[in-house]
Amino acid sequence: MMPVASLLLCLAAFAVLAMSPPRHHRDVLGTTPAPRRERSLKGLGWALLSLSPVPLTIGTGISIGIAFWFGTTTLAALLIAIILAYRPRLLVPVGVSSVPLALAAFCLSRGL
């Protein structure tokens, strides 16, 4: 379940980062972001991305966890690129639902 939690955190991070450029923000929400919102989206995206290797390193150790993290990051970026290309309005539900699902997967894997 740890790889699932990491993948979901990566999905949320890349979804938020994908909405920060004005062009993609307009495709997803129909408006261009204010500069403050653009900075907030970038900050949140990078924060989520920096938290995404934590479940893997807890579950498998630092060396194997980072190797798995590169794979999950690649898969998440590919999924977000496909969603952004074909169904951009689906980006918000994917990003919003990924965080609680990642937390649930983490808690289930830790027996909490």
LUMLUMMI-763823 format. One record per residue: residue number from 1; x, y, z of N, C-alpha, C in turn; residue in one letter. Coordinates in steps of 0.2 Angstrom, whole numbers, padded with zeros to 4 digits. Each point is the difference from the previous one (the first is absolute). Example, Ala and Ser with C-alpha at 12.3 -4.5 7.8 and 13.67 -1.06 7.14 Angstrom:
REM LUMLUMMI-763823
{pos=1, n_u=0066, n_v=-0028, n_w=0039, ca_u=-0004, ca_v=0006, ca_w=0000, c_u=0004, c_v=0006, c_w=0000, code=a}
{pos=2, n_u=-0002, n_v=0005, n_w=-0004, ca_u=0004, ca_v=0006, ca_w=0001, c_u=-0004, c_v=0005, c_w=0003, code=s}
END
This chain:
REM LUMLUMMI-763823
{pos=1, n_u=0004, n_v=-0006, n_w=0000, ca_u=-0004, ca_v=0006, ca_w=0000, c_u=0004, c_v=0006, c_w=0000, code=m}
{pos=2, n_u=0007, n_v=0000, n_w=0002, ca_u=0004, ca_v=0006, ca_w=0000, c_u=0001, c_v=0002, c_w=-0007, code=m}
{pos=3, n_u=0001, n_v=-0004, n_w=-0005, ca_u=0001, ca_v=0003, ca_w=-0007, c_u=-0006, c_v=0003, c_w=-0002, code=p}
{pos=4, n_u=-0006, n_v=-0002, n_w=0002, ca_u=-0007, ca_v=0003, ca_w=-0002, c_u=0000, c_v=0007, c_w=0003, code=v}
{pos=5, n_u=0002, n_v=0000, n_w=0007, ca_u=0000, ca_v=0007, ca_w=0003, c_u=0004, c_v=0005, c_w=-0003, code=a}
{pos=6, n_u=0006, n_v=-0002, n_w=-0002, ca_u=0005, ca_v=0004, ca_w=-0003, c_u=-0002, c_v=0002, c_w=-0007, code=s}
{pos=7, n_u=-0003, n_v=-0005, n_w=-0004, ca_u=-0003, ca_v=0002, ca_w=-0007, c_u=-0006, c_v=0005, c_w=0001, code=l}
{pos=8, n_u=-0004, n_v=-0001, n_w=0005, ca_u=-0005, ca_v=0005, ca_w=0000, c_u=0002, c_v=0007, c_w=0002, code=l}
{pos=9, n_u=0005, n_v=0000, n_w=0005, ca_u=0003, ca_v=0007, ca_w=0001, c_u=0003, c_v=0003, c_w=-0006, code=l}
{pos=10, n_u=0004, n_v=-0004, n_w=-0004, ca_u=0003, ca_v=0003, ca_w=-0006, c_u=-0006, c_v=0002, c_w=-0005, code=c}
{pos=11, n_u=-0005, n_v=-0004, n_w=0000, ca_u=-0006, ca_v=0002, ca_w=-0005, c_u=-0002, c_v=0007, c_w=0003, code=l}
{pos=12, n_u=-0002, n_v=0001, n_w=0006, ca_u=-0002, ca_v=0006, ca_w=0003, c_u=0005, c_v=0006, c_w=-0002, code=a}
{pos=13, n_u=0006, n_v=-0001, n_w=0001, ca_u=0005, ca_v=0005, ca_w=-0001, c_u=0001, c_v=0002, c_w=-0007, code=a}
{pos=14, n_u=0000, n_v=-0005, n_w=-0004, ca_u=0000, ca_v=0002, ca_w=-0007, c_u=-0006, c_v=0003, c_w=-0003, code=f}
{pos=15, n_u=-0006, n_v=-0002, n_w=0003, ca_u=-0006, ca_v=0004, ca_w=-0002, c_u=0000, c_v=0007, c_w=0002, code=a}
{pos=16, n_u=0002, n_v=0001, n_w=0006, ca_u=0001, ca_v=0007, ca_w=0002, c_u=0005, c_v=0004, c_w=-0004, code=v}
{pos=17, n_u=0006, n_v=-0003, n_w=-0001, ca_u=0005, ca_v=0003, ca_w=-0004, c_u=-0003, c_v=0001, c_w=-0007, code=l}
{pos=18, n_u=-0004, n_v=-0004, n_w=-0003, ca_u=-0002, ca_v=0001, ca_w=-0007, c_u=-0005, c_v=0005, c_w=0000, code=a}
{pos=19, n_u=-0003, n_v=0002, n_w=0005, ca_u=-0005, ca_v=0006, ca_w=0000, c_u=0003, c_v=0006, c_w=0001, code=m}
{pos=20, n_u=0006, n_v=0001, n_w=0002, ca_u=0003, ca_v=0006, ca_w=0001, c_u=0002, c_v=0004, c_w=-0006, code=s}
{pos=21, n_u=0002, n_v=-0002, n_w=-0006, ca_u=0001, ca_v=0004, ca_w=-0006, c_u=-0007, c_v=0003, c_w=-0002, code=p}
{pos=22, n_u=0000, n_v=0006, n_w=-0002, ca_u=-0006, ca_v=0003, ca_w=-0002, c_u=-0004, c_v=-0004, c_w=-0006, code=p}
{pos=23, n_u=0003, n_v=-0002, n_w=-0004, ca_u=-0003, ca_v=-0004, ca_w=-0006, c_u=-0004, c_v=-0006, c_w=0003, code=r}
{pos=24, n_u=0004, n_v=-0004, n_w=0004, ca_u=-0003, ca_v=-0006, ca_w=0002, c_u=-0006, c_v=0002, c_w=0005, code=h}
{pos=25, n_u=0001, n_v=0005, n_w=0004, ca_u=-0005, ca_v=0002, ca_w=0005, c_u=-0006, c_v=0002, c_w=-0004, code=h}
{pos=26, n_u=0001, n_v=0003, n_w=-0005, ca_u=-0006, ca_v=0002, ca_w=-0004, c_u=-0004, c_v=-0006, c_w=-0003, code=r}
{pos=27, n_u=0004, n_v=-0005, n_w=-0002, ca_u=-0003, ca_v=-0006, ca_w=-0003, c_u=-0004, c_v=-0004, c_w=0005, code=d}
{pos=28, n_u=0003, n_v=0000, n_w=0006, ca_u=-0004, ca_v=-0003, ca_w=0005, c_u=-0005, c_v=0003, c_w=0004, code=v}
{pos=29, n_u=0001, n_v=0007, n_w=0001, ca_u=-0005, ca_v=0003, ca_w=0004, c_u=-0004, c_v=0006, c_w=-0004, code=l}
{pos=30, n_u=0003, n_v=0001, n_w=-0006, ca_u=-0003, ca_v=0006, ca_w=-0004, c_u=0002, c_v=0007, c_w=0002, code=g}
{pos=31, n_u=0004, n_v=0001, n_w=0004, ca_u=0003, ca_v=0006, ca_w=0002, c_u=0007, c_v=0000, c_w=0001, code=t}
{pos=32, n_u=0003, n_v=0006, n_w=-0001, ca_u=0008, ca_v=0000, ca_w=0001, c_u=0001, c_v=0001, c_w=0008, code=t}
{pos=33, n_u=0005, n_v=-0002, n_w=0002, ca_u=0001, ca_v=0001, ca_w=0008, c_u=0003, c_v=0006, c_w=0001, code=p}
{pos=34, n_u=-0001, n_v=0003, n_w=0006, ca_u=0003, ca_v=0006, ca_w=0002, c_u=0007, c_v=-0002, c_w=0002, code=a}
{pos=35, n_u=0005, n_v=0005, n_w=0000, ca_u=0007, ca_v=-0002, ca_w=0002, c_u=0001, c_v=-0003, c_w=0007, code=p}
{pos=36, n_u=-0004, n_v=0002, n_w=0004, ca_u=0000, ca_v=-0003, ca_w=0007, c_u=-0002, c_v=-0007, c_w=0000, code=r}
{pos=37, n_u=-0006, n_v=-0002, n_w=-0004, ca_u=-0002, ca_v=-0006, ca_w=0000, c_u=0005, c_v=-0005, c_w=-0004, code=r}
{pos=38, n_u=0003, n_v=0003, n_w=-0005, ca_u=0005, ca_v=-0004, ca_w=-0004, c_u=0006, c_v=-0002, c_w=0005, code=e}
{pos=39, n_u=0002, n_v=0005, n_w=0004, ca_u=0006, ca_v=-0002, ca_w=0005, c_u=-0003, c_v=-0005, c_w=0005, code=r}
{pos=40, n_u=-0006, n_v=0001, n_w=0002, ca_u=-0003, ca_v=-0005, ca_w=0005, c_u=0000, c_v=-0007, c_w=-0003, code=s}
{pos=41, n_u=-0002, n_v=-0001, n_w=-0006, ca_u=-0001, ca_v=-0006, ca_w=-0003, c_u=0007, c_v=-0003, c_w=-0001, code=l}
{pos=42, n_u=0005, n_v=0004, n_w=-0002, ca_u=0007, ca_v=-0003, ca_w=-0001, c_u=0002, c_v=-0002, c_w=0007, code=k}
{pos=43, n_u=-0001, n_v=0004, n_w=0005, ca_u=0003, ca_v=-0002, ca_w=0007, c_u=-0003, c_v=-0006, c_w=0003, code=g}
{pos=44, n_u=-0007, n_v=-0001, n_w=-0001, ca_u=-0004, ca_v=-0006, ca_w=0002, c_u=0003, c_v=-0006, c_w=-0004, code=l}
{pos=45, n_u=0001, n_v=0001, n_w=-0006, ca_u=0002, ca_v=-0006, ca_w=-0005, c_u=0007, c_v=-0002, c_w=0002, code=g}
{pos=46, n_u=0004, n_v=0004, n_w=0002, ca_u=0007, ca_v=-0002, ca_w=0002, c_u=0000, c_v=-0003, c_w=0006, code=w}
{pos=47, n_u=-0004, n_v=0003, n_w=0005, ca_u=-0001, ca_v=-0003, ca_w=0007, c_u=-0002, c_v=-0007, c_w=-0001, code=a}
{pos=48, n_u=-0006, n_v=-0001, n_w=-0004, ca_u=-0002, ca_v=-0007, ca_w=0000, c_u=0005, c_v=-0005, c_w=-0003, code=l}
{pos=49, n_u=0003, n_v=0003, n_w=-0005, ca_u=0006, ca_v=-0004, ca_w=-0004, c_u=0005, c_v=-0002, c_w=0005, code=l}
{pos=50, n_u=0002, n_v=0004, n_w=0004, ca_u=0005, ca_v=-0001, ca_w=0005, c_u=-0002, c_v=-0005, c_w=0005, code=s}
{pos=51, n_u=-0006, n_v=0000, n_w=0002, ca_u=-0003, ca_v=-0005, ca_w=0005, c_u=-0001, c_v=-0007, c_w=-0003, code=l}
{pos=52, n_u=0000, n_v=-0001, n_w=-0007, ca_u=-0002, ca_v=-0006, ca_w=-0003, c_u=0005, c_v=-0006, c_w=0001, code=s}
{pos=53, n_u=0006, n_v=0002, n_w=0001, ca_u=0005, ca_v=-0006, ca_w=0001, c_u=-0001, c_v=-0003, c_w=0007, code=p}
{pos=54, n_u=-0003, n_v=0004, n_w=0005, ca_u=0000, ca_v=-0002, ca_w=0007, c_u=-0003, c_v=-0007, c_w=0001, code=v}
{pos=55, n_u=-0006, n_v=-0002, n_w=-0003, ca_u=-0003, ca_v=-0006, ca_w=0001, c_u=0005, c_v=-0006, c_w=-0003, code=p}
{pos=56, n_u=0003, n_v=0001, n_w=-0005, ca_u=0004, ca_v=-0005, ca_w=-0003, c_u=0007, c_v=-0001, c_w=0004, code=l}
{pos=57, n_u=0003, n_v=0005, n_w=0003, ca_u=0006, ca_v=-0001, ca_w=0004, c_u=-0002, c_v=-0003, c_w=0007, code=t}
{pos=58, n_u=-0006, n_v=0002, n_w=0002, ca_u=-0002, ca_v=-0003, ca_w=0006, c_u=-0001, c_v=-0008, c_w=-0001, code=i}
{pos=59, n_u=-0003, n_v=-0002, n_w=-0005, ca_u=-0002, ca_v=-0007, ca_w=-0001, c_u=0006, c_v=-0004, c_w=-0003, code=g}
{pos=60, n_u=0004, n_v=0003, n_w=-0004, ca_u=0005, ca_v=-0005, ca_w=-0003, c_u=0007, c_v=0002, c_w=0002, code=t}
{pos=61, n_u=0001, n_v=0006, n_w=0003, ca_u=0007, ca_v=0002, ca_w=0001, c_u=0002, c_v=0006, c_w=-0005, code=g}
{pos=62, n_u=0005, n_v=0003, n_w=0002, ca_u=0002, ca_v=0006, ca_w=-0004, c_u=0002, c_v=-0001, c_w=-0007, code=i}
{pos=63, n_u=0004, n_v=-0005, n_w=-0001, ca_u=0003, ca_v=-0001, ca_w=-0007, c_u=-0005, c_v=-0003, c_w=-0004, code=s}
{pos=64, n_u=-0004, n_v=-0005, n_w=0002, ca_u=-0005, ca_v=-0003, ca_w=-0005, c_u=-0006, c_v=0004, c_w=0000, code=i}
{pos=65, n_u=-0001, n_v=0004, n_w=0005, ca_u=-0006, ca_v=0005, ca_w=0000, c_u=0001, c_v=0005, c_w=-0005, code=g}
{pos=66, n_u=0006, n_v=0003, n_w=-0001, ca_u=0001, ca_v=0005, ca_w=-0005, c_u=0000, c_v=-0003, c_w=-0007, code=i}
{pos=67, n_u=0003, n_v=-0006, n_w=-0001, ca_u=-0001, ca_v=-0003, ca_w=-0006, c_u=-0007, c_v=-0001, c_w=-0002, code=a}
{pos=68, n_u=-0004, n_v=-0002, n_w=0004, ca_u=-0007, ca_v=-0001, ca_w=-0001, c_u=-0004, c_v=0007, c_w=-0001, code=f}
{pos=69, n_u=0003, n_v=0005, n_w=0003, ca_u=-0003, ca_v=0006, ca_w=0000, c_u=0001, c_v=0003, c_w=-0007, code=w}
{pos=70, n_u=0005, n_v=-0001, n_w=-0003, ca_u=0002, ca_v=0002, ca_w=-0007, c_u=-0005, c_v=-0003, c_w=-0005, code=f}
{pos=71, n_u=-0002, n_v=-0006, n_w=0001, ca_u=-0005, ca_v=-0004, ca_w=-0004, c_u=-0007, c_v=0003, c_w=0001, code=g}
{pos=72, n_u=-0002, n_v=0001, n_w=0006, ca_u=-0007, ca_v=0003, ca_w=0002, c_u=0000, c_v=0007, c_w=-0003, code=t}
{pos=73, n_u=0005, n_v=0004, n_w=0001, ca_u=0000, ca_v=0007, ca_w=-0003, c_u=-0001, c_v=0000, c_w=-0007, code=t}
{pos=74, n_u=0004, n_v=-0005, n_w=-0004, ca_u=-0001, ca_v=0000, ca_w=-0007, c_u=-0007, c_v=-0002, c_w=-0002, code=t}
{pos=75, n_u=-0003, n_v=-0005, n_w=0003, ca_u=-0007, ca_v=-0003, ca_w=-0001, c_u=-0005, c_v=0006, c_w=0001, code=l}
{pos=76, n_u=0001, n_v=0003, n_w=0006, ca_u=-0005, ca_v=0006, ca_w=0001, c_u=0001, c_v=0005, c_w=-0005, code=a}
{pos=77, n_u=0006, n_v=0002, n_w=-0002, ca_u=0000, ca_v=0006, ca_w=-0005, c_u=-0003, c_v=-0002, c_w=-0006, code=a}
{pos=78, n_u=0001, n_v=-0007, n_w=-0002, ca_u=-0003, ca_v=-0002, ca_w=-0006, c_u=-0008, c_v=0000, c_w=0000, code=l}
{pos=79, n_u=-0002, n_v=-0002, n_w=0006, ca_u=-0008, ca_v=0000, ca_w=0000, c_u=-0002, c_v=0007, c_w=0000, code=l}
{pos=80, n_u=0003, n_v=0005, n_w=0004, ca_u=-0002, ca_v=0007, ca_w=0000, c_u=0000, c_v=0003, c_w=-0007, code=i}
{pos=81, n_u=0005, n_v=-0002, n_w=-0004, ca_u=0001, ca_v=0003, ca_w=-0007, c_u=-0006, c_v=-0003, c_w=-0004, code=a}
{pos=82, n_u=-0001, n_v=-0006, n_w=0000, ca_u=-0006, ca_v=-0003, ca_w=-0003, c_u=-0006, c_v=0003, c_w=0001, code=i}
{pos=83, n_u=-0002, n_v=0001, n_w=0007, ca_u=-0006, ca_v=0003, ca_w=0002, c_u=0000, c_v=0007, c_w=-0002, code=i}
{pos=84, n_u=0005, n_v=0004, n_w=0000, ca_u=0001, ca_v=0007, ca_w=-0002, c_u=-0001, c_v=0000, c_w=-0008, code=l}
{pos=85, n_u=0002, n_v=-0004, n_w=-0004, ca_u=-0001, ca_v=0000, ca_w=-0007, c_u=-0007, c_v=-0002, c_w=-0002, code=a}
{pos=86, n_u=-0003, n_v=-0005, n_w=0003, ca_u=-0006, ca_v=-0002, ca_w=-0002, c_u=-0006, c_v=0002, c_w=0004, code=y}
{pos=87, n_u=0000, n_v=0000, n_w=0006, ca_u=-0005, ca_v=0002, ca_w=0005, c_u=0002, c_v=0005, c_w=0005, code=r}
{pos=88, n_u=0001, n_v=0006, n_w=-0002, ca_u=0003, ca_v=0005, ca_w=0005, c_u=-0004, c_v=0002, c_w=0006, code=p}
{pos=89, n_u=-0007, n_v=-0001, n_w=-0001, ca_u=-0004, ca_v=0002, ca_w=0006, c_u=0000, c_v=-0006, c_w=0005, code=r}
{pos=90, n_u=0003, n_v=-0005, n_w=-0002, ca_u=0000, ca_v=-0006, ca_w=0005, c_u=0006, c_v=0001, c_w=0005, code=l}
{pos=91, n_u=0004, n_v=0005, n_w=-0002, ca_u=0006, ca_v=0001, ca_w=0004, c_u=-0001, c_v=0002, c_w=0008, code=l}
{pos=92, n_u=-0005, n_v=0004, n_w=0001, ca_u=-0002, ca_v=0002, ca_w=0006, c_u=-0003, c_v=-0006, c_w=0005, code=v}
{pos=93, n_u=-0004, n_v=-0004, n_w=-0003, ca_u=-0003, ca_v=-0005, ca_w=0004, c_u=0006, c_v=-0005, c_w=0002, code=p}
{pos=94, n_u=0004, n_v=-0001, n_w=-0005, ca_u=0006, ca_v=-0005, ca_w=0001, c_u=0005, c_v=0003, c_w=0006, code=v}
{pos=95, n_u=0001, n_v=0006, n_w=-0001, ca_u=0005, ca_v=0003, ca_w=0005, c_u=-0003, c_v=0001, c_w=0007, code=g}
{pos=96, n_u=-0007, n_v=0001, n_w=0000, ca_u=-0003, ca_v=0001, ca_w=0007, c_u=-0001, c_v=-0007, c_w=0003, code=v}
{pos=97, n_u=-0002, n_v=-0005, n_w=-0004, ca_u=-0001, ca_v=-0006, ca_w=0004, c_u=0006, c_v=-0004, c_w=0001, code=s}
{pos=98, n_u=0006, n_v=0002, n_w=-0003, ca_u=0006, ca_v=-0004, ca_w=0001, c_u=0003, c_v=0001, c_w=0007, code=s}
{pos=99, n_u=-0001, n_v=0006, n_w=0003, ca_u=0003, ca_v=0001, ca_w=0007, c_u=-0003, c_v=-0005, c_w=0005, code=v}
{pos=100, n_u=-0007, n_v=0001, n_w=0001, ca_u=-0003, ca_v=-0005, ca_w=0005, c_u=0001, c_v=-0007, c_w=-0001, code=p}
{pos=101, n_u=0000, n_v=-0002, n_w=-0007, ca_u=0001, ca_v=-0007, ca_w=-0001, c_u=0008, c_v=-0002, c_w=0001, code=l}
{pos=102, n_u=0004, n_v=0004, n_w=-0001, ca_u=0007, ca_v=-0001, ca_w=0002, c_u=0001, c_v=-0001, c_w=0008, code=a}
{pos=103, n_u=-0004, n_v=0005, n_w=0003, ca_u=0001, ca_v=-0001, ca_w=0008, c_u=-0004, c_v=-0006, c_w=0002, code=l}
{pos=104, n_u=-0005, n_v=-0002, n_w=-0003, ca_u=-0003, ca_v=-0007, ca_w=0002, c_u=0004, c_v=-0006, c_w=-0002, code=a}
{pos=105, n_u=0004, n_v=0000, n_w=-0006, ca_u=0004, ca_v=-0005, ca_w=-0001, c_u=0006, c_v=0000, c_w=0004, code=a}
{pos=106, n_u=0003, n_v=0005, n_w=0002, ca_u=0005, ca_v=0000, ca_w=0005, c_u=-0002, c_v=-0002, c_w=0007, code=f}
{pos=107, n_u=-0006, n_v=0002, n_w=0002, ca_u=-0003, ca_v=-0003, ca_w=0007, c_u=-0001, c_v=-0007, c_w=-0001, code=c}
{pos=108, n_u=-0003, n_v=-0003, n_w=-0005, ca_u=-0001, ca_v=-0007, ca_w=-0001, c_u=0006, c_v=-0004, c_w=0000, code=l}
{pos=109, n_u=0005, n_v=0003, n_w=-0003, ca_u=0007, ca_v=-0004, ca_w=0000, c_u=0003, c_v=0000, c_w=0006, code=s}
{pos=110, n_u=-0001, n_v=0005, n_w=0004, ca_u=0004, ca_v=0000, ca_w=0007, c_u=-0005, c_v=-0003, c_w=0006, code=r}
{pos=111, n_u=-0006, n_v=-0002, n_w=-0002, ca_u=-0004, ca_v=-0003, ca_w=0005, c_u=-0003, c_v=0005, c_w=0005, code=g}
{pos=112, n_u=-0001, n_v=0006, n_w=-0002, ca_u=-0003, ca_v=0005, ca_w=0004, c_u=-0008, c_v=0000, c_w=-0001, code=l}
END
